[in-house]
Amino acid sequence: SLWELHQMVTAVTGKNALMYSSSYGCYCGWGGKGQPKDATDRCCQLHDTCYENL
């Protein structure tokens, strides 16, 4: 879930994941298109794709 992702990222980075990632790259936050900016953005893309397939 989004909440679990938030908790995991916050625990690992020490940053508030919702504030940090809500506008990061092409896929972290609402929507997304194009090529991911980096590995973190690719993770957000994979997360979005997973939820689209539910």
N, C-alpha and C positions, 0 to 999 in steps of 0.2 A: 504494500500500500504506500501511498505518498507519505503518510506519517512515519512509517517504518524507514523509508528511504531518508527522510529528513533526520530521524534519530541516528541512523548509521553515519551519514555524512557529517553531522554535527559532532558525533563521538570521535570520528577519525581526524577531522580537520580542526576541531575546536571553534569553528565558525558556525553561525546560525545558517543552516543550509537553505532555508526558505528565502532569507534575505540575500544570501550570496548567489544562489543559483537561479533565482526567479527570472533573471534577465541575462543569463550567461550564454554566450555562443548562439548557435542556431536552434538548439533543441531543448535547452534547459529553461523551463517556464512553459507558458501556453503556446501550443502549436509548434511548428518547426518545418523548415524546408531547406534544401540545398545540402552542401557538404558539411559535415561536422567540423568545428573549428580545431578540435584536439581530442585527446582520449577522454577527457571529462565530458565533453559535448557528445561524443560517440556513445558514452554510457547513457546519457539522457535520451539519445535517439533510440537506443535499444530498449530502454524502459518504455518510451512512448509506443514503440512498435509492439511490445508485449501487451500493453493495455489495449491497443487497437484490435488485437487478435482474440480478446476475451469474448 
